[in-house]
Amino acid sequence: MDGDRHAADAVRSTAVIPMPAEIDIANASRLAVELDASLKPGVKTLIIDMTRTTFCDSLGVRVIARTCLIGTVAPRRAGADHPGQVWIADSRQAACLM
């Protein structure tokens, strides 16, 4: 995992993870590990930045969907008073998956 790719702000408890131009079988496992690592305690909001992404196969969609599920459910299970937030951003719009 490349620590330089993460832009985490401890004050706002936000992690921004930029995605590559293509997400497919060649890199989906590595991205899953990176996204899982970004869901550490204290991170309340995860932004999956897909502004550079031009292709995402079904495995990539599965990795992102799994991250959204874990990111929104896990904080409640850990005793947080609110669910986490996972945002997916691209150059046209952003969507909050809660």
VEXPA-790595 format. One record per residue (C-alpha): residue number from 1; residue in three letters; x, y, z. Coordinates in steps of 0.05 Angstrom, whole numbers. Example, Ala and Ser with C-alpha at 12.3 -4.5 7.8 and 13.67 -1.06 7.14 Angstrom:
% VEXPA-790595
+-----+---------+--------+--------+--------+
| num | residuo |      x |      y |      z |
+-----+---------+--------+--------+--------+
|   1 |     Ala |    246 |    -90 |    156 |
|   2 |     Ser |    273 |    -21 |    143 |
+-----+---------+--------+--------+--------+
END
This chain:
% VEXPA-790595
+-----+---------+--------+--------+--------+
| num | residuo |      x |      y |      z |
+-----+---------+--------+--------+--------+
|   1 |     Met |      0 |      0 |      0 |
|   2 |     Asp |     27 |     67 |    -20 |
|   3 |     Gly |     20 |    116 |     38 |
|   4 |     Asp |     29 |    175 |     -9 |
|   5 |     Arg |    -37 |    159 |    -43 |
|   6 |     His |    -76 |    171 |     20 |
|   7 |     Ala |    -98 |    241 |     39 |
|   8 |     Ala |   -124 |    231 |    110 |
|   9 |     Asp |   -145 |    289 |    153 |
|  10 |     Ala |   -147 |    271 |    227 |
|  11 |     Val |   -186 |    333 |    245 |
|  12 |     Arg |   -243 |    318 |    198 |
|  13 |     Ser |   -234 |    242 |    203 |
|  14 |     Thr |   -236 |    236 |    127 |
|  15 |     Ala |   -196 |    191 |     82 |
|  16 |     Val |   -192 |    203 |      7 |
|  17 |     Ile |   -170 |    143 |    -35 |
|  18 |     Pro |   -155 |    158 |   -108 |
|  19 |     Met |   -171 |    101 |   -155 |
|  20 |     Pro |   -130 |     83 |   -217 |
|  21 |     Ala |   -152 |     94 |   -290 |
|  22 |     Glu |   -174 |     21 |   -295 |
|  23 |     Ile |   -201 |    -25 |   -242 |
|  24 |     Asp |   -202 |    -97 |   -262 |
|  25 |     Ile |   -179 |   -167 |   -243 |
|  26 |     Ala |   -107 |   -145 |   -247 |
|  27 |     Asn |   -112 |    -95 |   -190 |
|  28 |     Ala |   -178 |   -107 |   -153 |
|  29 |     Ser |   -147 |   -148 |    -97 |
|  30 |     Arg |    -95 |    -95 |    -83 |
|  31 |     Leu |   -148 |    -41 |    -83 |
|  32 |     Ala |   -191 |    -82 |    -35 |
|  33 |     Val |   -133 |    -86 |     14 |
|  34 |     Glu |   -120 |    -11 |      7 |
|  35 |     Leu |   -193 |      7 |     17 |
|  36 |     Asp |   -199 |    -40 |     77 |
|  37 |     Ala |   -138 |     -7 |    108 |
|  38 |     Ser |   -170 |     62 |     99 |
|  39 |     Leu |   -228 |     42 |    144 |
|  40 |     Lys |   -187 |     47 |    207 |
|  41 |     Pro |   -215 |     72 |    273 |
|  42 |     Gly |   -228 |    147 |    273 |
|  43 |     Val |   -244 |    151 |    199 |
|  44 |     Lys |   -316 |    172 |    194 |
|  45 |     Thr |   -318 |    190 |    121 |
|  46 |     Leu |   -285 |    153 |     63 |
|  47 |     Ile |   -283 |    185 |     -6 |
|  48 |     Ile |   -268 |    137 |    -63 |
|  49 |     Asp |   -241 |    185 |   -116 |
|  50 |     Met |   -256 |    157 |   -185 |
|  51 |     Thr |   -242 |    221 |   -224 |
|  52 |     Arg |   -187 |    186 |   -263 |
|  53 |     Thr |   -224 |    120 |   -272 |
|  54 |     Thr |   -248 |    105 |   -342 |
|  55 |     Phe |   -260 |     30 |   -334 |
|  56 |     Cys |   -285 |    -12 |   -277 |
|  57 |     Asp |   -304 |    -86 |   -287 |
|  58 |     Ser |   -352 |   -126 |   -245 |
|  59 |     Leu |   -298 |   -147 |   -196 |
|  60 |     Gly |   -281 |    -73 |   -185 |
|  61 |     Val |   -354 |    -58 |   -172 |
|  62 |     Arg |   -356 |   -115 |   -122 |
|  63 |     Val |   -295 |    -88 |    -85 |
|  64 |     Ile |   -326 |    -18 |    -81 |
|  65 |     Ala |   -394 |    -45 |    -60 |
|  66 |     Arg |   -361 |    -87 |     -5 |
|  67 |     Thr |   -322 |    -26 |     20 |
|  68 |     Cys |   -387 |     14 |     22 |
|  69 |     Leu |   -421 |    -40 |     63 |
|  70 |     Ile |   -364 |    -47 |    112 |
|  71 |     Gly |   -353 |     28 |    117 |
|  72 |     Thr |   -425 |     43 |    134 |
|  73 |     Val |   -441 |    -16 |    179 |
|  74 |     Ala |   -377 |    -28 |    217 |
|  75 |     Pro |   -378 |     38 |    257 |
|  76 |     Arg |   -446 |     20 |    286 |
|  77 |     Arg |   -423 |    -49 |    305 |
|  78 |     Ala |   -363 |    -17 |    340 |
|  79 |     Gly |   -410 |     25 |    383 |
|  80 |     Ala |   -408 |     91 |    343 |
|  81 |     Asp |   -470 |    134 |    350 |
|  82 |     His |   -476 |    140 |    274 |
|  83 |     Pro |   -458 |    100 |    213 |
|  84 |     Gly |   -397 |    117 |    172 |
|  85 |     Gln |   -403 |    150 |    105 |
|  86 |     Val |   -373 |    126 |     39 |
|  87 |     Trp |   -373 |    174 |    -20 |
|  88 |     Ile |   -357 |    156 |    -91 |
|  89 |     Ala |   -334 |    216 |   -131 |
|  90 |     Asp |   -321 |    223 |   -205 |
|  91 |     Ser |   -311 |    284 |   -250 |
|  92 |     Arg |   -386 |    291 |   -260 |
|  93 |     Gln |   -417 |    279 |   -192 |
|  94 |     Ala |   -410 |    250 |   -123 |
|  95 |     Ala |   -455 |    201 |    -89 |
|  96 |     Cys |   -460 |    186 |    -15 |
|  97 |     Leu |   -473 |    113 |     -1 |
|  98 |     Met |   -499 |    105 |     70 |
+-----+---------+--------+--------+--------+
END
